[in-house]
Amino acid sequence: MKKLTSRTVNIKDLTDENKRDMYNVFSKYYENVSLEVFSKDLSNKDVVFLLLDVKTLSIQGFSTIANIYVEHGKKTVRGVFSGDTILEKEYWGDGTLGVAFLKYLFIQKMKKPFSPLYWYLISKGFKTYLLMSNNFVDHYPRYEKVTPEYEKSLINSFSTEMFPNNYCEKTGVLAFSSKEGKDNLKCNVAPITNEMREKHPRIDYFVKSNPHWDMGNELCCIAKMELTIPLRYQLKTLNKLIKRNTETILKKIETALGILTSGR
């Protein structure tokens, strides 16, 4: 697998070449997108994680971030809005983006450690939804349980603040008209099969919650940031590494035993 490194860059510090390279990657995977609309949307964000090939340092993907605040009840609630996220297919499975994003959330949380911080995510593709649901204990909506009233109302607050004309409170989904020029995933990008739905309940839940994801509809979600999440992520990564190495060693032992047995 090809490897990535990341750079966290303020939007105002991006060069014109950076923006063109980002657009070139983006337009491979999304329809109904122009450089003008892409640049306008980019200007509304605060930070971007640039995902670079380790050897060439060429841009192979990115994810944009906007820091948001909503009045919820009698309190101001902090949120980190995750915007466009795209990665070249050759790098799918690389965990660099997850690490960069968790680092950013951790830094934001440390600025006000006793104040709640939420990741506000809108997702038209299952991969981004899984990034949230696989790594955040406190996240909604989810297949395991009904969204509590507080979290449901918080999703409504974030969504109506950012997308007042597109959000449906009943479904928890954003829908865009063709006139709005909303980008859609191309039909051959991250398809969802019946086999995937049967095997992975989170993917099945995503499709049930956002049945028109392939038309550009976005499922609105939140995940609560805790200071322990980066540690849990590292432990999870370590467990995967140990399991993979153990399986490799066992296969080598089986092969060696097979050779010895056949030689008798």
Secondary structure, DSSP 8 states (H G I E B T S, - for coil): ---EEEEEEEGGG--HHHHHHHHHHHHHHEES--HHHHHHHHHT-SEEEEEEETTT--EEEEEEEEEEEEEETTEEEEEEEEEEEEE-GGGTT--HHHHHHHHHHHHHHHHSTTS-EEEEEEESSHHHHHHHHTT-SSEES-SSS---HHHHHHHHHHHHHH-TTTEETTTTEE---GGGT--EE-TTSS---HHHHHH-HHHHHHHHH-TTGGGT-EEEEEEE--TTHHHHHHHHHHHHHHHHHHHHHHHHHHHHHHHHHHT-
